[in-house]
């Protein structure tokens, strides 16, 4: 008899490994932070455990990976919907962001962490302000996170001038380098808000410390036109000219890409974070994801922030992604459920440079996993679990979540956060913003 700390049993196990093995019914054994066994239920009898989780015929799969968001923007959810992009940014979002500080960002991020755990996300990549507060919130919530301070050519409400932003980033790298769940990334906002010298320096820091480089890229037609006017090339070619296309780069959005752009991304093994719902809501366009995947480019899923989505539910995002590209191409075979589920799990982990640690259920990997309760009318009957997860499941169907072997949710109860307190604090913050910015926030 072998010993484990947690034994998850009686589930339809989707490993998402290279062979896409499934075990129905199957089990997963967890010892400390790691997965130590995965297989058919007949082999579970070899294991004893301190705690057993009966999946009751549900689905056991890797935790979902959100490759792009702005977590603290939960406090701006619904603040200024249905507006043109620049009006939304300049007259509502930017004034609200100017009122942020370390405490407010942490407050909003704690709510984001609660929302993500409750909907099955166990790892997220964040780009925002006061990112030390984001790291603190993720640590308290027990979530895995890749976080980076947004860098641009104008002063930040956090660090002030751009040069100070680079120093702040290096301080974050030093502070969190030994943390088992927190990875610091270097995150210049975009080619149109960052001068070439700033972009080069960001690339140098990312390579020197061997951390991800994350950037918004080719998100809108206006961005492409601005870059072409300034530099005579597309944003992708601009980064290529600066030597910034390489396997450690995560490009967020990639909506307005030419065939040459996609060839460059493929040649340099650049990763993409696809944010379909945000791109739809802001009318940015539809990223050519099927063409990217055909080229072998790694594409993960992101929700973007709650001011432009308005949720952090990757279950919802999967459903939207699959259907959006089918109707856009008039081809029902495009973006099948297995492909989309991989984007939310193992491909998302690969996009963040974490595929050796998470993204699939395999012995030796860290135990980031979730359980879906399929005892629901909308999940009955169950023929194909990937199809159910993409087209029928909801965030509220996630019953259990583990991150690095630690139970962060059990039977829909958060174990690391006081949800009532978190929501109370964000409501207080929203009321303060109403008082401070009546024109931007509204009554």
N, C-alpha and C positions, 0 to 999 in steps of 0.2 A: 504494500500500500504506500502510495506517494502522497506527500502533504502539500496543500496549497492554502493560501489565505482566503481566496474567494473562488467558488465554483459556480459558473453559470450553466444551467442545464435545460434540457427539453426545449431547445429553440432551433429554428431554421438558421443555421450559421452561414453567413456569407463572408468568406475570408477576404475577398478582394485581393488575393495574392496573384502571382503571375499566371497561375493556372485557373484562376477564378473558381477554386474549389468551394463546394457547398456541402454541408452535412445536415441532413434532415431525418430524424432529430440529431442534434449535435450538442457539444459542450465546449466551454472554454475554461481553462484553469489559470488562475492568476496568483503569483507569488511575489510579494513586495510590489515593485513597480512594473513587473514584467509578465508577459504571457508565457506560460511554461508548457501548455499543451492545448491543442485544438483537434477535435476529431468527432467521430460518431459516438452516440450515447452509449453504445456497447462498451466503449473504452473508459467511460466516466467512472465505472465501478472500481477502477484502479486508484482512484483519487479520494482522499478525505480532505475536508476543508473546514476552516473556522466558520465560514459563512457560505451558505448556498443560496443562490438566486434562481428560482424556478421561472423560466421564461414562459411557461404555460403555452407552448406552441407558437410563441411570438418569434420575431426576427432579431437575431443577434448580429450586429455588424460593427465595423469601425466607426468611431465618432466622426462626425462631419467636420470638414475643414473650411472655414470661411476665409478666403484668400484676400479679401479687401473690404475693409469697413472703416468707419470713423465712429468708434464706439460711443464716445461721449455725446454725440449728436442725438442720442435718445432724448435729451432734454429739449431738443428743438422739434420733436416729432409733431407734424401737423401744423407747425407754426406759420408757414407761408406756402401753401400748396397751389398748384395750377397757375403758376406764373412763368413768364419767359425767364430763361436761365440767368441773364445778367441782372434783371430786376430782382429775382430771387436771391442772388448772391449779394449784390451791392447794397440793396435797400433793406434786406432782412437778415440774411445769414452773417455777413461780415460785421454788421453792428452788434449782433448778438454774441459773436465770437470774441469781439473786443471786450466783452464783460466777463469773460471766463478767467478763472485762476486755477491753481492746483486743486483746491478743494472742490470746486464745481465740476471740473473734469472728472475727478474721482467719483463724485456722486453720480454723474451720468453714466460712467463706465460700469459701476457696480450694477446699475439697472440693466445695461447691455449684457453683462455677464450672466445675470439671472435669466434674461430672455433667451440667450443663446443656450445655456444649459437646458432649460425647459423645452427647447425645440431641437435638441440633439447635437448642437455644435460643441465640440470639445477643444478646438484650436481655432484661433483667429489671428489675422494679420491686420494691424491697425496703423493708420497714418493720421496724426492729429497734433494738437497742441498739448503742452504739459504732459508729455508721454511718460514721464516718471510716475505720474499719478495713475496712468493706465496700467503700467506694470504693477504698481502696488495693488490696484483693484483686481487684476487677474490673479495675482498671488493670493489675495484673500479669498477669492472665489474658487481657487484651485483649478483654474483654466490654463491651458497652454496658450501662449501668445507670442507672436512676433510683432514687436512694436518699434516705431521710429518717429522721431520728431519731424514734422513737416518743415522743410527748408525752402526759402524763396528769397527774392532779391530785395524785399522790403521788410521793415521791422516787424517782429513777431510780438504778440501780447505776452509771450513767455520770456524769450531770451533777448529780445531787442534786435540789434543789427545782425546781418547774415553771418559774419565771422563768428559771432558768439553762438550761433546755431550749430556750427561745425564743432565748436568746443563742447557745447552741451551734448551733442551726439556722442562724442568720444567719452565724455564723463558717464553717460548712460551705459556704453559698452563696458567700461571698467567696473561700474557698480554691479551690473547684472550678469557678468560673464560666467559665473559659477552656478547660477540658478538653474535647477533642473527643468523648469517650465518656461522661462522667459528668455527669448532671443531678441537682441537689439538689431535693428536694421538701419541702414542709411536711406533717408527718404526725401529726396528733392521733389518738390510738388510736380513739376512738369517742365517741358522744354520752353514753354512760353512764359513761365514765371521765374525761370532760373537762367542766369547768364551762362554762357559756355564755360567760363572759368569756375563758377560755382559747381556746375555739373561735373567738370573734370575732378575737382577736389573731392566731391562726394564719391566718385568712382575710386579715387585713390584710397580713401578711408575704408570703403567697403572691402576692397581687395586686401588692404594691409591687415585688416582684422578678420578677414574671411567671414563676413556677414552678408546677408542679402542686401541688394540695392533695389529699391522699390520706387516706382514713378508712375504718375498718370501719363498715358501716352495715346495720342491720336483719338481722344475721346469725342471731340466734336469737329464739325466742318470748320468752325471759326478758328479753332486751335490750329488746324492744318494750314489754313490760309495765313494766319499770323506768322507761323514758322516759315512758310514759303516766302512771305514778303520780307522777312528779316534775313533769312539765310539762303534763300533760293532752293530749298530742298524740303522734303516731307519731314515730319518729326522723327520718323524712324531712321531715315538717311542722316539726319542731323546727329542723332546719337551714334550712328555708325561712324560718322566723320570724327566724332570726339573719342572714339575707342570705347564706347560704353555698351555696346552690344556684346554680351558674353553670357555663359550659363547661369551666373549668379544674379542676373537681372530679372525682376518680376515687373512686367509692364501691365498696368491696370487699364482696362477697358479695350483698347485696340479696336475701336469701332470703324474709324476711317482709314482703312489700310488698302494700299494698292497691291497689285501682284508682286511688284518689286519689293515692296515693304515686307510682304509675307516671305518672300525668298530670303531676305536678309535675316528675318527673325528665325527662320528655319536653319540657315547656315550657321548662326551663332548660338543655337539652342537656348534662345530667350524663352522665358515662361510668360503666360498670359493669365490674368485674372478677369474672368468674364462676369459682368454685372448687368444681366439682362433687364431686370425690373427697374433699376435706376435709369438705365439708358432709355427705356420705354417712357418712364414718367417724365423725364427731362427732355424727351423728344430728340435725343442725341443720335439715334439711329440703331441699326442692328449690326453687331459685330459679325464678321465672316467666319464664325466658329467652325462650321463644317469644313471649310477649306483649310483652316489652320490645322484641324485634327487630321485631315487627309495628308498634310505635309509632315505629320509626326510631331507637331509642336505640342508641348504640354500646356493644357488649358485647365485651370481650376475655376471654381465658382466663388463669387463674392456677392454680398448683399449691397455693398456701399453703405452709406450712413442712413440713419432713420429720418433725416430731413429730405431724402430723395428716394425713399423706397415704399413704405414707411415702416418696415419691420426687419428683423434679423433672422427670419425663419428660412433656413436653407431647404427645408422640405417644400415650402412654397416656391422657392427659387428653382428647384429642380423641375417642378411641374411646368413653370413658365418657360424655362430654357428649352425643354423638349418640344413644347407646342409652338413656341415662337418660331423656331427654325424650320419646323415642318410646314407651317403656313407660309413662311417667307419663301421657301423653295418649292412649295406645292408638291412636296415629296414626303409621304408619311413614314418612309423608312429612315429618314434623316434623324440623327440624334436619338437613337433607340435608348431604351431605359437603362440598359447595362452601361452604355457610354456615359450617360449623364450621371449615373450613380458613381461611376469611377471618378468623374470630375469633382464630385463632392467628397471623395474619400482619398484614394491613393494618388490620383493626379493632383489634388490639392496639396497633399503632403509633399509630393515631388516639386510642385511649384514653389514651396517655401523652403526647399532644401532639407526636408525632414523625413523623406521616404525611408531612410534606413532605420527610423525610430518608430514611426506611426503610419497610419493610412491603410493597414491591412492587419488581419488577425493571424499572426504567425509566431511560433515560439521564438523567443529572443527579442521580439519587439516590445515596446512599452504598451501597457494595457490602457489605451484610449478606446473605449467602446461604449455602445449604447444598446438598449433593448427596446424594441417596438412592441407594444401591446396590441395584438391583432384581434383581440376579442371585442370588435367594434362592428356595428352594422356596415359601415362604409369600407371595412376591410374583410368582409366575408362574401364569398369563399376566397381561399388563397391558393392560386395556381402558380403564379410566378412572383416571387418576392421582390425582385428588382422593379417590375412593373407596378406593384403595389406601392413601393416606396416613392416612385417618381410621380405616379398619376393619381394615387388615392390617399396616401398617408398625409397626416398633418403633424405640425410640430407638437401638438397636444397628445399625440399617440406615443411619444417617447416616455417610457416609464422609469428607466434606470440609466444612469450615466456614470462611467468611471473615467478618470483622467490619471494616467500614470499609476494605475492600480488603486487609486483612492476613490471611494464612492462619493460622488458629489451630488447625486440625486438618487433617491430610492422611492419607488411607488409614487412618483410625482411630487415628492417632498424634497425641497432643497436642503442639503445638509451643511452647506458652507456659508450660506447667506441668510439673513433675516429678511425675507421678501417684503413683509409689511413695512419694515423700517426703510428699506431701500426705496420703495415706491413713495412713501411719505416724504422722504428727503427730496426726491425729484419734484414732487408736487410743490413743495416749498420753494424750490429753485425756480420753477416755472412762474410762480406768483411773484417772486422777486424780479424776474425778467419783465413781467408785465408792467410792473411799477417803474422800472428803469428805462424801458424802451417801448412806450405805448404805441408809437407810430410803426415800429418794426414788428412788434409781436401782435398787436391788436388787442381788443377787449377780451 
